[in-house]
């Protein structure tokens, strides 16, 4: 097989392809189906993040405010938000294609986040994207809690943030995810900033292998939110120093 990785363009066709990859990679993710419980599909790449080839969590950054949903369907709204991510000049999206099969199989989204004051962090948190179809309480207990911890962790530092990484299940375990991580780490070193991401248990080993270290975590019992009692879901906040050196 031959794989090509190219910058993802902010078009409807490309964003739909990203969402299809996201859906395939998250099919068995327990928290997605609990968060999206209000007649909305549990496949929204624009509001959730994969922390490895097949692990998902909510969007690392949580920084995009709602574009407003008046007169638009949920699908239209989700596509508009994702297009905003891809078009952002501080974002770096790569889309991987299996050229022999003419099929998009993976993608990654990195973002260069700038220094922020406490007030700016608070404004981002207040304006985070929270569509009406989402379980807002559960989102606040997961992505919202991670966002607040991230604000304390990064404070006024710049960072290169890996906020989305998905690989179709049939293409996992082929090193695609690792290569997409390495690409972003090289960019982070060129910028002279730390790399940051959040990972569930599924994706943790990939990031540890590439020099990330756990700095904090958020853990919930899914049984408290309609899931299986005693099934704990943890998100690790991970930082990789510049050039991998403390």
N, C-alpha and C positions, 0 to 999 in steps of 0.2 A: 504494500500500500504506500501511496505517496501523499503526504500531508503538506498543505501550504497554509501559512499564517499571514494574514493581511489585516491592515487596519479596518475596523468595522465602520461603515458609513451610516450616518443618521437618517436612514430611509425606512419607510414602513416595512418593506420587504425584508430588510436586514433585521429590524427589531422583531418581526414575527419569527424569524429564524432563531434569534436568541431565545425567545420565549418557548419555542418548541424544544430546544436543547434543555432549557431549564426544567420544563415539565417532565421530560424523559429522565433527567438525572434525579429528580426529587420525588419520583413516584411512590417510594416507600418511606418518605420522611415523615415522622410522626407529628412534628409540631406544625408543619405547614397546613395540614388538614384541620388542626384545631384553631389556628389563627384565622383561616379563611372559612368561617362557618356560616356566613350570612349570604348565601346564594351567590358566592363569587368563586371562581376557579382557584385552586391552590397552586397556581403556576406562574405567579407574577414575578418575573425576574427583576422588575423595576423596584420592587419593595422587599425583596429577600436576597440573601447572599449565600453562595456555596463556599464553604471554607476548604474544600478540597475537590477531588475529582467527582465524588458523589455525595458529599456532605453538605447540608444546607443549614443556614441560619438566616436571620433577617439581615437586611442591608446593614453593612458595617457602619457606613456613614450616617444614614438616617437624616441626610441633610437637605434633601430636596423637598421644598414645600409643595403642597397640592397645587396643580394647575387650575383647579376648579372643574367641577363635573357637570355644570348646568348644560343640558342639551346634549350630553355625550353619554354613550353607553360605558359600562365598566371597562370593556375591552378597549374602546377608543381612549379612555382616560389612561389606562395602563400603558398603552403604546405611546401616548403623548409624553408621559413621565419618563419612560425609558429612552425615548428619542432625545429628551432633554439631557439625560445622563451622557449619552453617546456624543451629542453635539457639543457638550461643555469643553472649552479649550483646555481645561486642566485634566480632562479625562483621557485615558489611553486604553482603547478597546482593541483586542485582537480576536479575529474570527478564524478558526481552523477548519479547513475543508479537506475532505477525502477526495482528491482529484479523480481517482479512478471511479469512485461511486457517484461523483458529482453531488456530494452531500456535506452540509455543514455539520460538524461533529462536536465542536467545543468552542468555548470562548472565555476570555478573561477581561475584567474591567478593573483598571487601576486608576487612581486619581491623586494628583498632587495637591494636597491641602496646605494652605498657607497658615501663617501665624494668626491666632485669634485671641481676642481679649475675653474675659469672663462674660462680658455683656454679649459679645458676638456668639459665644457658645450657647448662652441662654436663649438668644433669639432663634438660633437654628433649632434648638430643642422645641421651642414653642411653635415653630412653623413646620415641623416635620410632617412628612406625607402620611396621612392617616385616613384612607378612604372609608366611607360609611359601611362598606361590606366587611370590614376587618373587625376582629375581636380586639378592641382597643385596650382593654384591661390586660390581656395576655401579651399584646405587643409591648405595652409599657413595662411589663414585668420581665421582658426579654430584651428586645432591641432598645427600648427606652432606657432600661437599667444599664445596658452596655454603653449606650451613648454617654450617659452621665459619668460613668467610670472612665471612659475614653477621654472626656473633657478634662478630668483630673489628671489622667496619665500623660497626655500630650501637652496640655495647657497651651502655652504660646509657642510651641515648637512646630516646625514644618514637618510633614511626613508624606511618604508615598504609600497610599492606602490601597490594598487589594480588597475590593468590596464585592466582587462577583467572580466566581470560577466554576464553570460547569462543563462536564464531559458526558456525552451519551454513554449509558451503561455498557453497550457492546464495544466501546472504544476505550474503556478504562483499563488500567494496568498496562498501558503501553508507553508510559512516560510523558504523555501529552501534558498532563497537569503540572508535572515537575518542570517541564520546559517553559511553560507559561509563567510559573513562579520565578524561575531564573531570569527570564526576560525582564520582569519588573524589578527584581533586585539589582540588576545591572543599571537600570534607569535610576533607581534610588541612589546608588553609589555615584552615578554621574551628577546627580543633583546635589549630592552631599547631605542627604537627609536619611532618617531612619525609615524603615518599612514597617507597616502596621497591618494587622488583620485580626479577625476573630474566627475561632474554629471550634466546632463540636468535636466530640470524641472521634468521629469517623475521620476527620481531616487532620487531627493533631499531628500524627506522625510525619506527614508530608512536610509540614511547616517546621517542625523540630529538626528534620533532616536538612533543611535549608537555612538553619541558623536563627530561626525565631525562638524566643523564650517567653514563657508564660509570665505575665505581670499581674494578672487579676482574673477573676472569673465570676460568672453569674450562673446560679443553679436553681432550677425549679423542679417541683414534683408534678409531672403531667397529670397525675390523678386529681390534683386540685383544679384542673382546667378541663375535665371531661375525658382525659386519657386514662391509661392504665395506672392504677395506684402503685406507688413505689417505683415507677419508671422515671428516673431522674434525667433531666436534660441540662447539660452544662455548656456554656459558651466561655471559651478561654480568650482573654485579651492578650494578643501576642505582639511583641516588638522584636525587630531584627536590627541591631546596631549598624551604623554606616560601615561598609566593608566587612560586616560580620564581627567587628571587634568592639568590645566594651570600652 
